[in-house]
Amino acid sequence: MSQSPKIWLSSPHMGSNELRNVQDAFSSNWIAPLGPHVDGFEKDLQDFTGSKHAAALSSGTAAIHLALVILGVQPGDLVICQSMTFSASANPIAYLGAVPVFVDSEENTWNMCPKALEEAILACESGKVSGKKQKPSAIIPVHLYGMPAKMDEIMALAKKHEIPVVEDAAEALGASYKGKACGTFGDMGVLSFNGNKIITTSGGGALLSDTEWMIKKARFLATQARDEAPHYQHSHIGYNYRMSNVLAGIGRGQMEVLPERVAMRRKNFEYYKEALGDLSGISFLKEPEGFYSNRWLTCILVDSKQTRGITREHIREYLLKDNIESRPLWKPMHLQPVFAKAPYFGGKVAEELFENGLCLPSGSNLGEEDLERVVKRVREAVLVG
Ligand SMILES: *Cc1c(COP(=O)(O)O)cnc(C)c1O
């Protein structure tokens, strides 16, 4: 069965105006870093999310890095981060010589567990984490696979302990919590337009904030931190993190189709749930009341006690034989060799999600026949083995 066409986990899906915007950038020679598409894209992001300010950047990772720089994170500082996430949420903590303190997930959203978060904060503040009493410099919750984290509880703890929040909404553009867009709860929010995300500029990211000086500072730092002078004058360490005008043109085209992309991803989820929901041992993440997921990726949990021993790995390998890409859920950061020494708070929720979870092909460009083929193969894997 290896002749079938490839079905990707999540591949770029262009609309009809991206190329026109790129051509426009070429014909006006706005190729170099900034330009009207960058301004327009930032405005589009503000309008869509309701964030007061936005800076278009070279990646989501760059946005997290800048957010931590803007918060003044120093070597030896403690930064609390959701463990169940992509490494890009945590790597910028290490770029700054700070120490990541990882926190478990809870089962309703798969995101940061407020109880484990409080434990982590109290441990940092009482000196149990580093040997000296330290208030964490930031909290990084993540909206995994587009499902919002429990932001009321997380923001309440952050407020009580006066710790800034950098909200990793890289996977959650188009998702909302109690009617408010993901990425607009924290002091700063992070978006990604990497190739596999719900919309893409081939590579890119953005920083959102309602606090104007933070975004102004992000733009300043992202363009090499040049002081105002006719020559090159620097009083700060800068970065080359700005998005180019060409890529912002793609982003503006993608923003026009974002609502359709969210609708398609959500439709994929409904399709899978409908077609696989009867299989015992296979379950889906429900949207709690007030949570609106963009369903960036549809994930299943496989309870091998109910599938006669069939695991997510059996299913993944079976799909691969038919040229279908699927992927285990994110491996928690506290289990990664590179972060082996980092402190961790919580239980085994993230670990079990990783062990039992599988992301199914979820692109907004999948056809009915693609979805049918995935469903057929998952059913075979579970029922026949
Ligand atoms: C994709 C992603 C990022 C990083 O974004 P890039 O644009 O690829 O640098 C950060 N956090 C999470 C949760 C992501 O999925």
The ligand as an ORCA input file, in Angstrom:
! r2SCAN-3c Opt
* xyz 0 1
  C       5.478     26.664     16.395
  C       5.579     26.946     17.823
  C       6.460     27.896     18.346
  C       7.564     28.541     17.552
  O       7.194     29.237     16.454
  P       8.219     29.395     15.229
  O       7.561     30.436     14.394
  O       8.319     28.070     14.554
  O       9.527     29.859     15.790
  C       6.417     28.178     19.700
  N       5.569     27.549     20.501
  C       4.725     26.603     20.059
  C       3.788     25.961     21.019
  C       4.711     26.261     18.707
  O       3.888     25.294     18.275
*
